[in-house]
Amino acid sequence: MEKTFMEAMDFRHACKVFDETKKISEEDITYILEAGRKSPSSFGMEPWKFLVITNEELKAKLRPACWDQVQMTSCSHLVIILAAIDAVKPESGVPRKKFGRREMPEEKYDFYLNLYANHLADTLSSDENVYSWTARQTYIAAGNMMTAAAVKGIDSCPIEGFEKEKVEEILGLDTTKYQLSLVLPFGYRINPQSEQQREKLEGVVEYIK
């Protein structure tokens, strides 16, 4: 039974151990991935790629490079979220193609491309700067995927505890094109989760009138 948005927010925890006997259906993992695909991004560049790993041998190979965390191998589906590098650069031709998804006169394409390139001149000046920009955006997609999973009663655990270069090497990534941003296992909890601990609303919200 699907949960409401707030029920999903209450349900979601960083699941530390998944039930290895339970697998996510194709329909449900597609639902989760669609939430990532449809997420907002700066200039509509969608600077991400999602690798979905169900191969148990590959999960086991990745686990030592991710601080030997049990979620890596006990999950049903291991999603590796990559941040785009080359595809956001104007010279790649991809930004023009993405702006071109909306019909407009040629001069308007040029206007948007120039605006994009000029506004992001510093950001696009090095792969390191590009990664800093695109990796932040992948977290929008990751957050939406985790909530979508929770709507379906599926657990997740965002993992930043990894050796980036080792994971990229194991996956055979061309890091001029994509770099590792986040490791995100999905599955079903095997243990009850503790009560969610959060600050009260008034502790984190300030109204400025």
MDAnalysis code that builds the backbone (N, CA, C; Angstrom):
import MDAnalysis as mda
import numpy as np

u = mda.Universe.empty(627, n_residues=209, atom_resindex=np.repeat(np.arange(209), 3), trajectory=True)
u.add_TopologyAttr("name", ["N", "CA", "C"] * 209)
u.add_TopologyAttr("resid", np.arange(1, 210))
u.add_TopologyAttr("resname", ["MET", "GLU", "LYS", "THR", "PHE", "MET", "GLU", "ALA", "MET", "ASP", "PHE", "ARG", "HIS", "ALA", "CYS", "LYS", "VAL", "PHE", "ASP", "GLU", "THR", "LYS", "LYS", "ILE", "SER", "GLU", "GLU", "ASP", "ILE", "THR", "TYR", "ILE", "LEU", "GLU", "ALA", "GLY", "ARG", "LYS", "SER", "PRO", "SER", "SER", "PHE", "GLY", "MET", "GLU", "PRO", "TRP", "LYS", "PHE", "LEU", "VAL", "ILE", "THR", "ASN", "GLU", "GLU", "LEU", "LYS", "ALA", "LYS", "LEU", "ARG", "PRO", "ALA", "CYS", "TRP", "ASP", "GLN", "VAL", "GLN", "MET", "THR", "SER", "CYS", "SER", "HIS", "LEU", "VAL", "ILE", "ILE", "LEU", "ALA", "ALA", "ILE", "ASP", "ALA", "VAL", "LYS", "PRO", "GLU", "SER", "GLY", "VAL", "PRO", "ARG", "LYS", "LYS", "PHE", "GLY", "ARG", "ARG", "GLU", "MET", "PRO", "GLU", "GLU", "LYS", "TYR", "ASP", "PHE", "TYR", "LEU", "ASN", "LEU", "TYR", "ALA", "ASN", "HIS", "LEU", "ALA", "ASP", "THR", "LEU", "SER", "SER", "ASP", "GLU", "ASN", "VAL", "TYR", "SER", "TRP", "THR", "ALA", "ARG", "GLN", "THR", "TYR", "ILE", "ALA", "ALA", "GLY", "ASN", "MET", "MET", "THR", "ALA", "ALA", "ALA", "VAL", "LYS", "GLY", "ILE", "ASP", "SER", "CYS", "PRO", "ILE", "GLU", "GLY", "PHE", "GLU", "LYS", "GLU", "LYS", "VAL", "GLU", "GLU", "ILE", "LEU", "GLY", "LEU", "ASP", "THR", "THR", "LYS", "TYR", "GLN", "LEU", "SER", "LEU", "VAL", "LEU", "PRO", "PHE", "GLY", "TYR", "ARG", "ILE", "ASN", "PRO", "GLN", "SER", "GLU", "GLN", "GLN", "ARG", "GLU", "LYS", "LEU", "GLU", "GLY", "VAL", "VAL", "GLU", "TYR", "ILE", "LYS"])
u.atoms.positions = np.array([
    [0.846, -1.200, 0.000],
    [0.000, 0.000, 0.000],
    [0.880, 1.249, 0.000],
    [0.610, 2.134, -0.941],
    [1.426, 3.337, -1.044],
    [1.151, 4.291, 0.114],
    [2.203, 5.019, 0.502],
    [2.101, 5.963, 1.598],
    [1.889, 7.375, 1.045],
    [1.298, 8.249, 1.862],
    [1.227, 9.658, 1.504],
    [2.639, 10.239, 1.609],
    [2.812, 11.454, 1.111],
    [4.138, 12.069, 1.140],
    [4.680, 12.147, 2.566],
    [3.888, 12.643, 3.516],
    [4.372, 12.798, 4.887],
    [4.576, 11.441, 5.567],
    [3.750, 10.468, 5.238],
    [3.968, 9.111, 5.767],
    [5.292, 8.565, 5.252],
    [5.593, 8.854, 4.005],
    [6.861, 8.406, 3.414],
    [8.040, 9.088, 4.100],
    [7.899, 10.375, 4.404],
    [8.969, 11.101, 5.085],
    [9.214, 10.530, 6.484],
    [8.140, 10.124, 7.161],
    [8.279, 9.515, 8.490],
    [8.880, 8.107, 8.402],
    [8.553, 7.401, 7.324],
    [9.020, 6.023, 7.140],
    [10.513, 5.961, 6.821],
    [10.991, 6.929, 6.034],
    [12.357, 6.850, 5.526],
    [13.404, 6.957, 6.628],
    [14.291, 5.983, 6.671],
    [15.460, 5.976, 7.545],
    [16.666, 5.568, 6.707],
    [17.849, 5.824, 7.218],
    [19.060, 5.290, 6.586],
    [19.188, 3.835, 7.028],
    [18.695, 2.949, 6.213],
    [18.642, 1.523, 6.564],
    [20.046, 0.925, 6.554],
    [20.446, 0.336, 7.660],
    [21.817, -0.176, 7.789],
    [21.964, -1.620, 7.321],
    [20.887, -2.388, 7.404],
    [20.937, -3.776, 6.939],
    [19.634, -4.084, 6.210],
    [19.761, -4.587, 4.988],
    [18.576, -4.949, 4.207],
    [18.316, -6.451, 4.288],
    [17.076, -6.828, 4.044],
    [16.688, -8.235, 3.992],
    [17.091, -8.796, 2.622],
    [18.105, -9.646, 2.610],
    [18.646, -10.150, 1.346],
    [17.675, -11.053, 0.598],
    [16.635, -11.518, 1.284],
    [15.675, -12.430, 0.626],
    [14.594, -11.672, -0.139],
    [14.525, -10.356, 0.053],
    [13.465, -9.574, -0.589],
    [14.039, -8.730, -1.727],
    [13.398, -8.807, -2.879],
    [13.854, -8.069, -4.050],
    [12.790, -7.072, -4.505],
    [13.238, -5.936, -4.968],
    [12.351, -4.895, -5.472],
    [11.864, -5.287, -6.866],
    [10.586, -5.087, -7.115],
    [10.034, -5.428, -8.425],
    [10.537, -4.452, -9.492],
    [10.472, -4.892, -10.740],
    [10.880, -4.037, -11.860],
    [10.028, -2.773, -11.908],
    [8.738, -2.928, -11.625],
    [7.834, -1.777, -11.630],
    [8.236, -0.743, -10.582],
    [8.574, -1.219, -9.380],
    [8.905, -0.292, -8.296],
    [10.269, 0.369, -8.492],
    [11.264, -0.362, -8.994],
    [12.570, 0.275, -9.195],
    [12.474, 1.301, -10.322],
    [11.633, 1.028, -11.315],
    [11.420, 2.005, -12.388],
    [10.765, 3.269, -11.846],
    [9.810, 3.094, -10.935],
    [9.139, 4.227, -10.284],
    [10.169, 5.102, -9.561],
    [11.080, 4.458, -8.845],
    [12.122, 5.168, -8.094],
    [13.052, 5.917, -9.047],
    [13.489, 5.246, -10.089],
    [14.409, 5.858, -11.045],
    [13.750, 7.004, -11.808],
    [12.466, 6.867, -12.078],
    [11.741, 7.952, -12.747],
    [11.713, 9.215, -11.886],
    [11.630, 9.031, -10.563],
    [11.660, 10.189, -9.659],
    [13.000, 10.913, -9.778],
    [14.069, 10.150, -9.977],
    [15.373, 10.765, -10.203],
    [15.434, 11.448, -11.547],
    [14.966, 10.771, -12.576],
    [15.006, 11.316, -13.942],
    [14.229, 12.620, -14.056],
    [13.113, 12.720, -13.355],
    [12.245, 13.888, -13.469],
    [12.631, 15.031, -12.525],
    [13.730, 14.880, -11.809],
    [14.145, 15.890, -10.836],
    [14.633, 17.167, -11.512],
    [14.520, 18.289, -10.821],
    [14.985, 19.558, -11.385],
    [16.506, 19.661, -11.378],
    [17.025, 20.437, -12.323],
    [18.469, 20.664, -12.386],
    [18.734, 22.047, -12.952],
    [19.893, 22.597, -12.651],
    [20.250, 23.933, -13.111],
    [20.311, 23.983, -14.637],
    [19.632, 24.951, -15.215],
    [19.545, 25.129, -16.666],
    [18.946, 23.917, -17.378],
    [18.340, 22.997, -16.620],
    [17.750, 21.810, -17.221],
    [18.771, 20.873, -17.847],
    [20.002, 20.874, -17.318],
    [21.066, 20.061, -17.916],
    [21.018, 18.594, -17.496],
    [20.262, 18.270, -16.434],
    [20.164, 16.880, -15.963],
    [21.557, 16.221, -15.921],
    [22.465, 16.763, -15.093],
    [23.873, 16.345, -15.140],
    [24.150, 15.080, -14.329],
    [23.463, 14.008, -14.663],
    [23.597, 12.786, -13.872],
    [23.415, 11.544, -14.724],
    [23.825, 10.442, -14.145],
    [23.573, 9.123, -14.722],
    [23.411, 8.167, -13.553],
    [22.497, 7.203, -13.687],
    [22.223, 6.251, -12.613],
    [22.611, 4.845, -13.072],
    [23.604, 4.271, -12.423],
    [23.985, 2.887, -12.699],
    [23.243, 1.990, -11.711],
    [22.491, 1.031, -12.210],
    [21.705, 0.142, -11.349],
    [22.368, -1.228, -11.340],
    [22.858, -1.620, -10.176],
    [23.631, -2.859, -10.062],
    [22.856, -3.901, -9.254],
    [22.607, -5.038, -9.874],
    [21.994, -6.175, -9.176],
    [22.938, -7.374, -9.170],
    [24.047, -7.268, -9.874],
    [25.034, -8.340, -9.936],
    [25.722, -8.490, -8.575],
    [25.543, -9.654, -7.954],
    [26.052, -9.851, -6.591],
    [27.577, -9.824, -6.536],
    [28.235, -10.332, -7.563],
    [29.707, -10.334, -7.582],
    [30.251, -8.905, -7.644],
    [29.619, -8.064, -8.438],
    [30.066, -6.678, -8.536],
    [29.801, -5.920, -7.241],
    [28.645, -6.172, -6.618],
    [28.362, -5.551, -5.310],
    [29.457, -5.907, -4.304],
    [29.824, -7.188, -4.282],
    [30.847, -7.666, -3.341],
    [32.203, -7.041, -3.644],
    [32.478, -6.824, -4.910],
    [33.753, -6.216, -5.309],
    [33.807, -4.745, -4.895],
    [32.658, -4.069, -4.946],
    [32.590, -2.658, -4.578],
    [32.610, -2.439, -3.065],
    [32.125, -3.410, -2.330],
    [31.952, -3.231, -0.880],
    [33.224, -2.793, -0.138],
    [34.387, -3.404, -0.362],
    [35.578, -2.954, 0.370],
    [35.943, -1.499, 0.084],
    [35.621, -1.013, -1.102],
    [35.922, 0.374, -1.461],
    [34.888, 1.343, -0.897],
    [33.862, 0.794, -0.251],
    [32.811, 1.608, 0.380],
    [32.769, 1.325, 1.873],
    [33.958, 1.329, 2.473],
    [34.125, 1.158, 3.909],
    [33.528, -0.145, 4.420],
    [33.444, -1.139, 3.540],
    [32.959, -2.481, 3.892],
    [31.562, -2.451, 4.523],
    [30.728, -1.550, 4.054],
    [29.384, -1.412, 4.629],
    [28.459, -2.507, 4.100],
    [27.744, -3.135, 5.021],
    [26.926, -4.304, 4.695],
    [25.776, -3.972, 3.744],
    [25.342, -2.705, 3.735],
    [24.259, -2.311, 2.830],
    [24.617, -2.586, 1.368],
    [25.899, -2.531, 1.080],
    [26.360, -2.700, -0.306],
    [25.969, -4.058, -0.879],
    [26.003, -5.075, -0.042],
    [25.725, -6.424, -0.523],
    [24.377, -6.968, -0.081],
    [23.781, -6.377, 0.951],
    [22.479, -6.888, 1.401],
    [21.314, -6.230, 0.675],
    [21.584, -5.149, -0.059],
    [20.494, -4.445, -0.751],
    [19.990, -5.248, -1.946],
    [18.807, -4.890, -2.390],
    [18.238, -5.498, -3.589],
    [18.850, -4.876, -4.845],
    [18.840, -3.540, -4.899],
    [19.373, -2.800, -6.036],
    [20.353, -1.735, -5.521],
    [21.536, -1.721, -6.089],
    [22.547, -0.737, -5.726],
    [22.609, 0.307, -6.835],
    [22.249, 1.543, -6.507],
    [22.268, 2.605, -7.500],
    [23.500, 3.481, -7.270],
    [24.313, 3.588, -8.299],
    [25.488, 4.448, -8.260],
    [25.121, 5.722, -9.004],
    [25.158, 6.842, -8.299],
    [24.785, 8.109, -8.914],
    [26.054, 8.829, -9.377],
    [26.092, 9.104, -10.667],
    [27.250, 9.752, -11.273],
    [26.931, 11.203, -11.605],
    [27.944, 12.055, -11.467],
    [27.834, 13.462, -11.847],
    [28.495, 13.662, -13.200],
    [27.779, 14.309, -14.101],
    [28.305, 14.548, -15.446],
    [29.423, 15.580, -15.414],
    [30.409, 15.386, -16.267],
    [31.508, 16.339, -16.403],
    [31.502, 16.947, -17.817],
    [31.810, 16.171, -18.814],
    [31.938, 16.682, -20.175],
    [30.613, 17.203, -20.736],
    [29.522, 16.527, -20.402],
    [28.235, 16.837, -21.039],
    [27.682, 18.214, -20.704],
    [28.197, 18.868, -19.650],
    [27.690, 20.201, -19.319],
    [28.535, 21.302, -19.948],
    [29.623, 20.916, -20.605],
    [30.486, 21.918, -21.233],
    [29.895, 22.309, -22.592],
    [29.845, 23.620, -22.905],
    [29.256, 24.043, -24.174],
    [29.885, 23.375, -25.392],
    [31.201, 23.148, -25.343],
    [31.875, 22.568, -26.508],
    [31.488, 21.115, -26.770],
    [30.842, 20.467, -25.797],
    [30.405, 19.089, -26.002],
    [29.206, 19.012, -26.950],
    [28.490, 20.112, -27.099],
    [27.288, 20.132, -27.928],
    [26.031, 19.699, -27.195],
    [26.196, 19.145, -25.996],
    [25.038, 18.642, -25.247],
    [24.146, 19.778, -24.745],
    [24.721, 20.861, -24.168],
    [23.836, 21.958, -23.744],
    [22.977, 22.505, -24.885],
    [23.558, 22.678, -26.077],
    [22.767, 23.153, -27.223],
    [21.634, 22.173, -27.527],
    [21.948, 20.890, -27.481],
    [20.935, 19.872, -27.764],
    [19.809, 19.939, -26.732],
    [20.161, 20.160, -25.469],
    [19.136, 20.190, -24.422],
    [18.306, 21.470, -24.488],
    [18.950, 22.589, -24.776],
    [18.174, 23.812, -24.992],
    [17.246, 23.640, -26.192],
    [17.711, 22.858, -27.167],
    [16.961, 22.663, -28.398],
    [15.733, 21.788, -28.266],
    [15.522, 21.213, -27.090],
    [14.312, 20.412, -26.897],
    [13.053, 21.275, -26.929],
    [13.252, 22.573, -26.692],
    [12.141, 23.513, -26.813],
    [12.308, 24.276, -28.130],
    [11.260, 24.292, -28.928],
    [11.365, 24.976, -30.208],
    [11.494, 26.478, -29.999],
    [12.508, 27.058, -30.656],
    [12.735, 28.494, -30.575],
    [13.599, 28.921, -31.761],
    [13.596, 30.186, -32.093],
    [14.436, 30.668, -33.194],
    [15.922, 30.462, -32.884],
    [16.731, 30.370, -33.938],
    [18.164, 30.118, -33.773],
    [18.831, 31.165, -32.891],
    [18.422, 32.415, -33.043],
    [19.057, 33.470, -32.237],
    [18.779, 33.294, -30.746],
    [17.640, 32.672, -30.451],
    [17.320, 32.435, -29.037],
    [18.183, 31.311, -28.480],
    [18.462, 30.280, -29.305],
    [19.408, 29.241, -28.891],
    [20.744, 29.885, -28.520],
    [21.211, 30.748, -29.409],
    [22.506, 31.395, -29.198],
    [22.491, 32.250, -27.939],
    [21.376, 32.930, -27.716],
    [21.257, 33.759, -26.520],
    [21.394, 32.911, -25.255],
    [20.659, 31.778, -25.205],
    [20.704, 30.914, -24.026],
    [22.083, 30.268, -23.851],
    [22.694, 29.861, -24.949],
    [24.020, 29.258, -24.858],
    [25.051, 30.254, -24.347],
    [24.975, 31.482, -24.834],
    [25.903, 32.517, -24.367],
    [25.659, 32.857, -22.900],
    [24.394, 32.945, -22.525],
    [24.050, 33.195, -21.127],
    [24.600, 32.088, -20.242],
    [24.389, 30.855, -20.677],
    [24.862, 29.679, -19.945],
    [26.385, 29.710, -19.794],
    [27.073, 29.877, -20.907],
    [28.538, 29.847, -20.891],
    [29.120, 30.994, -20.068],
    [28.540, 32.184, -20.191],
    [29.063, 33.343, -19.464],
    [28.766, 33.265, -17.979],
    [27.540, 32.853, -17.652],
    [27.140, 32.769, -16.244],
    [27.965, 31.719, -15.500],
    [28.324, 30.657, -16.218],
    [29.035, 29.536, -15.590],
    [30.518, 29.488, -15.967],
    [31.064, 30.604, -16.373],
    [32.458, 30.620, -16.847],
    [33.414, 30.033, -15.814],
    [33.299, 30.450, -14.566],
    [34.186, 29.919, -13.516],
    [33.874, 28.458, -13.233],
    [32.590, 28.129, -13.162],
    [32.169, 26.758, -12.864],
    [32.689, 25.774, -13.896],
    [32.690, 26.188, -15.164],
    [33.079, 25.290, -16.253],
    [34.570, 25.362, -16.575],
    [35.324, 26.080, -15.749],
    [36.739, 26.311, -16.062],
    [37.638, 25.117, -15.780],
    [37.166, 24.154, -14.997],
    [37.963, 22.955, -14.706],
    [37.026, 21.798, -14.369],
    [37.512, 20.574, -14.562],
    [36.698, 19.403, -14.223],
    [36.360, 19.380, -12.735],
    [37.291, 19.858, -11.922],
    [37.052, 19.888, -10.471],
    [35.874, 20.804, -10.135],
    [35.838, 21.974, -10.777],
    [34.735, 22.904, -10.537],
    [33.421, 22.367, -11.090],
    [33.492, 21.743, -12.252],
    [32.292, 21.148, -12.840],
    [31.721, 20.088, -11.908],
    [32.590, 19.214, -11.394],
    [32.152, 18.142, -10.488],
    [31.480, 18.721, -9.246],
    [32.058, 19.778, -8.690],
    [31.467, 20.404, -7.499],
    [30.046, 20.873, -7.787],
    [29.825, 21.399, -8.987],
    [28.500, 21.913, -9.381],
    [27.526, 20.780, -9.680],
    [27.949, 19.830, -10.492],
    [27.013, 18.780, -10.904],
    [26.737, 17.784, -9.778],
    [27.730, 17.508, -8.942],
    [27.514, 16.571, -7.833],
    [26.461, 17.098, -6.870],
    [26.467, 18.408, -6.636],
    [25.441, 18.982, -5.749],
    [24.049, 18.743, -6.311],
    [23.930, 18.841, -7.613],
    [22.609, 18.659, -8.232],
    [22.131, 17.215, -8.164],
    [23.061, 16.273, -8.180],
    [22.645, 14.871, -8.096],
    [21.929, 14.579, -6.783],
    [22.199, 15.380, -5.765],
    [21.551, 15.147, -4.475],
    [20.064, 15.490, -4.519],
    [19.669, 16.368, -5.442],
    [18.242, 16.639, -5.628],
    [17.572, 15.364, -6.139],
    [18.196, 14.744, -7.145],
    [17.655, 13.497, -7.698],
    [17.657, 12.397, -6.645],
    [18.739, 12.307, -5.869],
    [18.841, 11.270, -4.835],
    [17.741, 11.426, -3.791],
    [17.496, 12.667, -3.349],
    [16.449, 12.910, -2.364],
    [15.087, 12.492, -2.875],
    [14.815, 12.817, -4.135],
    [13.526, 12.437, -4.720],
    [13.402, 10.920, -4.848],
    [14.486, 10.254, -5.205],
    [14.443, 8.795, -5.322],
    [14.199, 8.133, -3.968],
    [14.826, 8.659, -2.924],
    [14.629, 8.071, -1.591],
    [13.194, 8.249, -1.112],
    [12.619, 9.418, -1.392],
    [11.231, 9.634, -0.987],
    [10.279, 8.776, -1.820],
    [10.557, 8.670, -3.117],
    [9.729, 7.812, -3.979],
    [9.778, 6.371, -3.489],
    [10.956, 5.921, -3.085],
    [11.091, 4.563, -2.555],
    [10.256, 4.404, -1.290],
    [10.328, 5.402, -0.415],
    [9.584, 5.336, 0.843],
    [8.080, 5.302, 0.606],
    [7.607, 5.995, -0.430],
    [6.185, 5.942, -0.801],
    [5.763, 4.497, -1.043],
    [6.669, 3.708, -1.617],
    [6.396, 2.303, -1.930],
    [6.750, 1.353, -0.784],
    [7.182, 1.919, 0.361],
    [7.586, 1.068, 1.490],
    [8.946, 0.433, 1.279],
    [9.774, 1.062, 0.469],
    [11.114, 0.558, 0.166],
    [12.142, 1.430, 0.867],
    [13.143, 0.790, 1.430],
    [14.171, 1.493, 2.192],
    [15.367, 1.875, 1.335],
    [16.158, 2.799, 1.875],
    [17.354, 3.266, 1.187],
    [18.386, 3.701, 2.215],
    [19.605, 3.954, 1.739],
    [20.646, 4.462, 2.637],
    [21.693, 5.204, 1.812],
    [21.675, 6.540, 1.832],
    [22.677, 7.283, 1.063],
    [24.064, 7.086, 1.664],
    [25.028, 6.757, 0.819],
    [26.386, 6.454, 1.286],
    [27.397, 7.389, 0.637],
    [28.084, 8.160, 1.475],
    [29.217, 8.963, 1.027],
    [30.533, 8.355, 1.491],
    [30.448, 7.300, 2.293],
    [31.648, 6.647, 2.808],
    [32.241, 5.713, 1.774],
    [33.030, 6.267, 0.873],
    [33.642, 5.444, -0.165],
    [34.972, 6.048, -0.586],
    [35.797, 5.213, -1.209],
    [37.044, 5.672, -1.806],
    [36.743, 5.932, -3.281],
    [36.557, 7.197, -3.593],
    [36.033, 7.607, -4.897],
    [36.817, 7.010, -6.072],
    [38.119, 7.150, -6.042],
    [38.924, 6.691, -7.182],
    [38.872, 5.172, -7.338],
    [38.808, 4.456, -6.215],
    [38.734, 2.992, -6.282],
    [37.406, 2.536, -6.884],
    [36.309, 3.164, -6.452],
    [34.998, 2.806, -6.987],
    [34.953, 3.110, -8.487],
    [35.470, 4.268, -8.866],
    [35.481, 4.643, -10.280],
    [36.317, 3.656, -11.104],
    [37.418, 3.198, -10.510],
    [38.273, 2.230, -11.215],
    [37.563, 0.890, -11.385],
    [36.911, 0.419, -10.332],
    [36.190, -0.861, -10.398],
    [35.096, -0.805, -11.461],
    [34.426, 0.337, -11.554],
    [33.331, 0.500, -12.512],
    [33.836, 0.817, -13.923],
    [35.135, 1.059, -14.037],
    [35.700, 1.365, -15.348],
    [35.208, 2.680, -15.920],
    [35.026, 3.675, -15.060],
    [34.482, 4.956, -15.516],
    [35.526, 5.786, -16.251],
    [35.091, 6.455, -17.292],
    [35.887, 7.504, -17.922],
    [35.559, 8.779, -17.153],
    [36.457, 9.191, -16.273],
    [36.148, 10.291, -15.351],
    [36.162, 11.661, -16.025],
    [36.504, 11.712, -17.307],
    [36.318, 12.970, -18.035],
    [34.855, 13.138, -18.421],
    [34.106, 12.041, -18.370],
    [32.684, 12.074, -18.723],
    [31.785, 12.039, -17.485],
    [32.069, 11.121, -16.565],
    [31.261, 10.998, -15.345],
    [32.166, 10.685, -14.164],
    [31.778, 11.209, -12.992],
    [32.490, 10.883, -11.761],
    [31.488, 10.485, -10.679],
    [31.956, 9.690, -9.738],
    [31.096, 9.189, -8.667],
    [30.637, 10.313, -7.754],
    [29.340, 10.380, -7.502],
    [28.794, 11.374, -6.586],
    [28.255, 10.735, -5.310],
    [27.449, 9.665, -5.450],
    [26.783, 9.065, -4.291],
    [26.477, 7.606, -4.565],
    [26.563, 6.800, -3.524],
    [26.180, 5.388, -3.604],
    [24.858, 5.246, -2.853],
    [23.862, 4.655, -3.509],
    [22.515, 4.651, -2.937],
    [21.860, 3.267, -3.041],
    [22.003, 2.447, -2.000],
    [21.356, 1.119, -2.003],
    [19.859, 1.223, -1.688],
    [19.086, 0.331, -2.303],
    [17.650, 0.224, -2.045],
    [17.307, -1.225, -1.696],
    [16.344, -1.389, -0.819],
    [15.900, -2.728, -0.441],
    [14.836, -2.636, 0.643],
    [14.724, -3.694, 1.413],
    [13.714, -3.756, 2.482],
    [14.391, -4.005, 3.824],
    [14.025, -3.222, 4.818],
    [14.627, -3.347, 6.149],
    [14.388, -4.727, 6.734],
    [15.372, -5.202, 7.468],
    [15.224, -6.490, 8.137],
    [14.972, -6.288, 9.627],
    [15.354, -5.129, 10.137],
    [15.156, -4.801, 11.554],
    [14.241, -3.589, 11.693],
    [13.496, -3.509, 12.806],
    [12.686, -2.304, 13.047],
    [13.603, -1.085, 13.123],
    [13.125, 0.037, 12.629],
    [13.920, 1.260, 12.692],
    [13.610, 2.023, 13.972],
    [14.624, 2.694, 14.504],
    [14.420, 3.501, 15.709],
    [13.583, 4.727, 15.350],
    [13.067, 5.381, 16.373],
    [12.245, 6.568, 16.148],
    [13.084, 7.665, 15.506],
    [12.512, 8.308, 14.510],
    [13.223, 9.372, 13.802],
    [13.462, 10.553, 14.735],
    [14.691, 11.058, 14.742],
    [15.044, 12.193, 15.589],
    [15.276, 13.429, 14.718],
    [14.498, 14.461, 14.929],
    [14.648, 15.696, 14.174],
    [14.422, 16.897, 15.102],
    [15.063, 18.013, 14.772],
    [14.809, 19.258, 15.489],
    [13.360, 19.694, 15.256],
    [12.803, 20.426, 16.201],
    [11.450, 20.962, 16.020],
    [11.463, 22.018, 14.913],
    [10.303, 22.215, 14.301],
    [10.205, 23.133, 13.172],
    [10.740, 24.518, 13.518],
    [10.380, 25.000, 14.707],
    [10.806, 26.348, 15.094],
    [12.317, 26.445, 15.296],
    [12.976, 25.286, 15.425],
    [14.430, 25.292, 15.596],
    [15.194, 25.432, 14.292],
    [14.514, 25.182, 13.176],
    [15.207, 25.230, 11.887],
    [14.584, 26.225, 10.900],
    [13.476, 26.848, 11.296],
    [12.790, 27.778, 10.399],
    [12.744, 29.156, 11.026],
    [13.087, 30.145, 10.233],
    [12.964, 31.539, 10.673],
    [12.224, 32.316, 9.597],
    [11.139, 32.921, 9.942],
    [10.374, 33.755, 9.007],
    [10.913, 35.168, 9.002],
    [11.147, 35.700, 7.824],
    [11.595, 37.081, 7.691],
    [10.488, 37.855, 6.993],
    [9.906, 38.807, 7.720],
    [8.760, 39.559, 7.188],
    [9.117, 40.998, 6.913],
])
